[in-house]
């Protein structure tokens, strides 16, 4: 094996290791924003829609998210809880994924 081929193989392995890894912080931020915005939009959609029974399923989130209600203020509280729940979940998911990749590598 020539030196150039050996260096090329090492560079290829480094590239694969770099590509296979996830940035846990970026994944946490992305999932946090996604979850927070989903709760924010769903809550405000129900507030705007109105009606006799507003969000009987979404109101169940107040069992987990203290202070959450189907209201405009509740949408911000839901965004806060959704963001942190999604961010922690995404960071843990990225960390576990990176550990599995390092074990397999």
Legacy VTK file of the C-alpha trace (Angstrom):
# vtk DataFile Version 3.0
C-alpha trace
ASCII
DATASET POLYDATA
POINTS 105 float
0.000 0.000 0.000
1.411 3.361 -1.004
1.591 6.305 1.379
-0.955 8.247 -0.675
-3.436 5.391 -0.518
-2.916 5.046 3.223
-3.435 8.788 3.802
-6.520 8.677 1.600
-7.959 5.779 3.618
-7.294 7.640 6.899
-8.929 10.783 5.522
-11.934 8.747 4.385
-12.310 7.182 7.858
-12.137 10.629 9.491
-14.777 11.908 7.102
-17.099 8.981 7.852
-16.654 9.455 11.612
-17.429 13.165 11.277
-20.452 12.614 9.089
-21.940 9.892 11.280
-21.881 12.019 14.418
-24.717 14.383 15.352
-24.359 17.692 17.102
-26.454 17.058 20.231
-26.873 20.755 20.981
-28.106 21.553 17.479
-30.496 18.598 17.514
-31.773 19.667 20.926
-32.310 23.230 19.728
-34.103 22.089 16.580
-36.412 19.659 18.372
-36.999 22.177 21.146
-38.133 24.820 18.691
-40.240 22.303 16.807
-42.035 21.059 19.931
-42.451 24.543 21.382
-43.836 25.984 18.170
-46.189 23.017 17.723
-47.751 23.608 21.140
-47.800 27.393 20.615
-49.521 27.143 17.225
-51.978 24.441 18.326
-52.988 26.436 21.403
-53.468 29.691 19.498
-55.372 27.845 16.775
-57.834 26.612 19.393
-58.082 30.081 20.993
-58.908 31.660 17.632
-61.303 28.837 16.699
-63.217 29.132 19.988
-66.432 27.223 20.575
-68.180 25.476 23.450
-65.492 22.890 24.195
-62.083 24.230 23.354
-59.336 21.626 23.109
-60.449 18.771 25.371
-57.355 16.769 24.402
-54.787 19.566 24.437
-55.902 20.744 27.883
-54.597 17.417 29.221
-51.102 18.887 28.889
-51.781 20.839 32.093
-51.343 17.522 33.906
-47.647 17.686 32.952
-47.057 21.381 32.257
-47.934 23.331 35.398
-49.756 26.552 34.545
-50.661 25.581 30.978
-54.152 26.564 29.819
-55.868 26.972 26.461
-55.347 30.739 26.276
-52.984 33.226 24.686
-50.826 33.334 27.834
-51.035 29.543 28.030
-49.559 29.290 24.539
-46.380 31.009 25.773
-46.238 28.740 28.817
-46.743 25.759 26.501
-43.992 27.004 24.193
-41.622 27.284 27.165
-42.376 23.753 28.372
-42.394 22.317 24.850
-39.074 23.948 24.030
-37.311 22.595 27.094
-38.887 19.158 26.799
-37.921 18.927 23.133
-34.442 20.345 23.730
-33.658 17.862 26.482
-35.137 15.011 24.457
-33.175 15.994 21.338
-29.905 16.376 23.233
-30.346 12.982 24.891
-31.297 11.410 21.559
-28.190 12.896 19.904
-25.970 11.767 22.769
-27.310 8.191 22.617
-26.951 8.148 18.832
-23.323 9.328 19.076
-22.557 6.670 21.697
-23.973 3.949 19.439
-21.957 5.264 16.489
-18.754 5.294 18.549
-19.384 1.718 19.749
-20.013 0.488 16.210
-17.009 2.419 14.868
LINES 1 106
105 0 1 2 3 4 5 6 7 8 9 10 11 12 13 14 15 16 17 18 19 20 21 22 23 24 25 26 27 28 29 30 31 32 33 34 35 36 37 38 39 40 41 42 43 44 45 46 47 48 49 50 51 52 53 54 55 56 57 58 59 60 61 62 63 64 65 66 67 68 69 70 71 72 73 74 75 76 77 78 79 80 81 82 83 84 85 86 87 88 89 90 91 92 93 94 95 96 97 98 99 100 101 102 103 104
